[in-house]
Amino acid sequence: MYIGKFRILAAGSPYQNNDATQLEQDGVLLQPIRLFMGSNGWGTGVHPTTRLCLEWLASSSIVQGGEIILDYGCGSGILSIGALHMGASRAIGVDIESEALVTAECNLELNGYGNERFEGLHTREVVPYDLCRPNGVDICVANIL
């Protein structure tokens, strides 16, 4: 599936990027977003709010490079992965469901972003205003109803 600059594939898809020198081809990032899916089904890219958030992240002026992203209601982690693909330096994913956080962490790892680039937090772990402190987050996406 294609959303804006993003190509979204299942974890086991055979697609390979054979040209490591090129980042984009025909306006699409060559590095796809690969996803394992938990049983909750959130974050596949099918839901309209997920599509809108990915299209917004892919617009040329949002992620300039080096930003810290807050992905509130992170689900599968798809928006965190998209932001990191666009050049963000770090993503913080927050969700109310523990299973979603496990799925997000697996998906970030699958896409080459380990613990140094992604931090998953349950809503109970978030201290109000702590993420907004100086040197906190630069961009917030919230794919929630």
DAKAKA-V178290 format. One record per pair of residues at least 12 apart in sequence whose ideal C-beta (glycine too) atoms are under 8 Angstrom apart, sorted by the first residue. I is the first residue (numbers start at 1). GAP is how many residues later the second one is. Records with the same first field share a line. If there is no record, write none. Layout:
I: GAP + GAP
//
This chain:
1: 44 + 45
2: 26
3: 42 + 47 + 48 + 51 + 52 + 55
4: 50 + 51 + 53 + 54 + 55
5: 19 + 22 + 23 + 24 + 53 + 81
6: 22 + 23 + 26 + 27 + 39 + 48 + 52 + 76 + 79
7: 21 + 22 + 25 + 26
8: 24 + 25 + 27 + 36 + 37 + 70
9: 23 + 24 + 25 + 26
10: 24 + 25
11: 23 + 24 + 25 + 99
13: 19 + 21
15: 17
17: 13 + 14 + 15
29: 56 + 57
31: 54
33: 12 + 45 + 48 + 49 + 52 + 78
34: 73 + 76 + 77
35: 41 + 43 + 72 + 75
36: 40 + 67 + 70 + 71 + 74
37: 39 + 66
38: 38 + 61 + 62 + 64 + 65
39: 60
40: 35 + 57 + 59 + 60 + 63
42: 33 + 34 + 58
43: 31 + 32 + 33 + 34 + 35 + 36 + 60 + 61 + 100
44: 32 + 34
45: 33
47: 96
49: 94 + 95 + 96
50: 28 + 29 + 93
53: 26 + 29 + 88 + 90
54: 24 + 25 + 28
56: 85
57: 22 + 25 + 26 + 29 + 84
58: 24 + 28
62: 24 + 77
63: 20 + 23 + 24 + 25 + 76
64: 23
65: 22 + 23 + 24
66: 21 + 22 + 23
67: 16 + 20 + 21 + 22 + 71 + 72
68: 20 + 21 + 22 + 23 + 24 + 68 + 69 + 70 + 71
69: 14 + 15 + 19 + 21 + 22 + 23 + 68 + 69 + 70 + 71 + 72
70: 21 + 22 + 24 + 61 + 67 + 69 + 70 + 71
71: 12 + 20 + 21 + 22 + 23 + 70 + 72
72: 22 + 68 + 69 + 70 + 72
73: 21 + 22 + 23 + 69 + 70 + 71
74: 19 + 20 + 21 + 26 + 27 + 30 + 46 + 69
75: 20 + 25 + 28 + 29 + 68
76: 24 + 27 + 28 + 31
77: 14 + 16 + 26 + 27 + 28 + 30 + 31 + 41 + 43
78: 29
79: 62 + 64
80: 13 + 24 + 28 + 33 + 38
81: 26 + 27 + 30 + 32
83: 56 + 58
84: 24 + 27 + 29 + 33 + 34
85: 26
88: 51
89: 28
90: 27 + 28 + 29
91: 17 + 22 + 26 + 27 + 28
92: 26 + 27 + 28 + 29 + 39 + 45
93: 15 + 25 + 26 + 27 + 28
94: 26 + 27 + 28 + 29 + 32
95: 25 + 27 + 28
96: 26 + 27
98: 24
101: 19 + 20 + 21
104: 14 + 16
105: 13 + 15
//
